[in-house]
Amino acid sequence: QVQLVESGGGLVQPGGSLRLSCAASESIFSINTMGWYRQAPGKQRELVATINSGGNTNYVDSVRGRFTISRDNAKTTVYLQMNSLKPEDTAVYYCNVDTYYPYLRSYWGRGTQVTVSS
C-alpha cells in the first residue's frame, strides 16, 4: 500500500507560495531523518531540505531563506513551506523518510509536481 502520502503541489505564479506535506503511514516507524528532494527536467535529483530527529535542518543554497522544512513527530508528517517561488523551483518534489529499526531503510514518495509559471 501507499506508505508516504504527499499533498500540496500544484501550479503557482512566481512569487507565490505552496505548502507541501508528506504523511508516513503507520507501517513506518523509528523515523530518523525526513526530507524533500526535487528533480527538474533534464537535471539530477537534488536535496532540497532535510530535518533530523533532533530538529536540525539542512537546505540547498538555492532555497535557503525561502523554504522552511518542519516535522510533526506525533503525526509522522514532514512539511515544506515554499515562499517566493521562482520558475527555477519547478520540479517534481519527492518526500523521503529514513528509518533505523529494525534496519536502516529509506522510503520515497511517488512525487508531486510543483510548477511555477506566469
N, C-alpha and C positions, 0 to 999 in steps of 0.2 A: 504494500500500500504506500501511499504518499507519506513520506516522513518529514519533509520540510515544505511548509506551505507559505508561499510568497504572495504578497499583495502590495498594491500602491503604485505600480508602474503605470505609464501612460504617456500621453503627448502633452507637452508644456512649452510655452513660449520662452525665449531667452529671458533670463532674469527671474523666472518663476521658481516655484518650489514644488517638491514632491517628497513624500514620506513613505519609504519602503518598510515593510515589516516581514519578518520570517519567523514562523512559529514551528518549533520542533514537536513532533508527536510524542506520545507517552512512551513509545518504544525506544526513544533516545534518552539516555541518562548519562550521568557522570560527565557533563559537558565542561570543557575547559575553555577553549577559545572559540569565539563566534565572530564571523566577519562577512564582508561583502567583497566580491570581485566583479570585474566587468570585462567585456570583450566587445570592441568595436569592429566593424567590418574591415578586414584586411590587417588587423592588429592582433598582437598576442594578448591573451588574458592577463590582466594585471590586478594586483591587490589594490583595493580602494581604501578599506579601513578594517581594522580588527579591534576586538576588545577581549581581554582575557578575564579569567575568573576573579582577579583582583581589581578589575575595573580600569586597568591600564589600557590606553588606546594608542593606535598607530594609524597614520594616514599617509597616503601617497601625496607628494608635494602639490600636485595639481588641484587637489580638493581641500587642502588644509585651509581652515578658516571659513569654508563654505559648507562643508558637510560635517555632520555630527553623528557618531555612532553611539548607541546606548543599548542596554540589555535589561530585561526583566527576568531575573533568575527564577522567580516563583512561577512565571508563565513560560519559562524557557523560550523567550522570544527576543530577537535582536531587531533593532530598528536602524534605519539610516535616514536622517533628515537631510535633505538636499536643498540648499538655498542658492540663490544667484546662479541658477543653472545656465550653462553655456552650450552651444551646439556641439562642442568637443566632448561633452558629457554623454552624448548619445551612444548607447551601447546596450547590450543585454547584460543585466545585472544578476549575479548569482549569489545566493546565500550559501555560506559554508559554516559547518559546525564540526568541531573536533571533540572527540571523547577519549577518555583514558581507561575506562573499565568496561568490560573485562580485559580489553586490549585497546591499543591506540587505533583509532579509526576516524576517517573524515567522511562527512555526509555533505552532499551537494544538492541544492535545489535545481529545478529544471530551468530556471532563469526567467526574468521578467524584462520586457522591453521598456526602455526609457528613451523617448525621442524628444529632443529639444530643437524646436524649429519655429520660425516665424511664418 
